[in-house]
Amino acid sequence: MRTTIRIGNVHVTAIRDKAHDFDRGWHYPSVPDDAWAPYLDLLDADTGNTMVNFHCFVVQGDDRTVLIDTGWGPELGPPGAAKSRGALPARLAEMELLPRDIDAVAFTHLHADHVGWNLVYDGDTITPRFENARYLVSEDDWAFFASRDENHPNIARQALPLGDIGLLDTFSDGHRVTRSLTAVATPGHTPGHTSFLVESGGERLFILGDLIHHPVVATETGWVHRFDADPELAVMTRRRKLGQLEEDRTLVAAGHLNHPTFGRFEREAGRRIWKESPQNRSGG
């Protein structure tokens, strides 16, 4: 699935690489089951599970094509996932984009479900899937993952070799990927977790990254996800940023929420909620 919206003179396409059910108790281990009770309207028929989506974003503008995150990739993981491979290359082809048309790949962070389509292996030979692209990651995330003794296989195979083959550029908060696309530090989920702001023609879109994995967290900003590296910082960042996005009524792309993933944080019945945007869009 893919959906394209326009932000000023920039086109942003959300591509769902894959999606599957996940156990909410496993992802939010410190949250008791009865805490979900007020939110049953947001859960699937099987109230023990919710749907998690894995989106990538193509940002086209300023004569540049930037891919933000590369999904799970061709691997069948994670454990318990639907036995299907990611769809990113097929969705790019539907847009008449070849891998060589991508000018830059920028990462919100280097978790396994965000780096999967980076590299191609042929025996001991490693080549970039996006052959003309530079791969961009925050300095803090690269330092964190590159220094660890053990990483998820996707990180070890699809992210860390970028440094060895000379395709990696690191950036800091406020880095301009293009005139219309700026990196915004939102740390906590990982040390260098980054969101991206698209600004063009007086319009704005905030590509959130992993500040939220389920619509319930729009209200329950204190809930800690299993993969939040620094829970206290993650909660602080989430509360600050979601409050700001609600106040400013900024359009948001929340990559782990249901396709098409574009929406806003709004206030309803005294609580912040996630509301899908009715903005005109196209896709397939």
Secondary structure, 3 states (H helix, E strand, C coil): CEEEEEECCEEEEEEEEEEEEEEHHHHCCCCCHHHHHHHHHHCCCCCCEEEEEEEEEEEEECCEEEEECCCCCCCCCCCCCCCCCCCHHHHHHHCCCCHHHCCEEECCCCCHHHCCCCEEEECCEEEECCCCCEEEEEHHHHHHHHCCCCCCHHHHHHCCHHHHCCCEEEECCCCEEECCEEEEECCCCCCCCEEEEEEECCEEEEECCCCCCCHHHHCCCCCCCCCCCCHHHHHHHHHHHHHHHHHHCCEEECCCCCCCCEEEEEEECCEEEEEECCCCCEEC
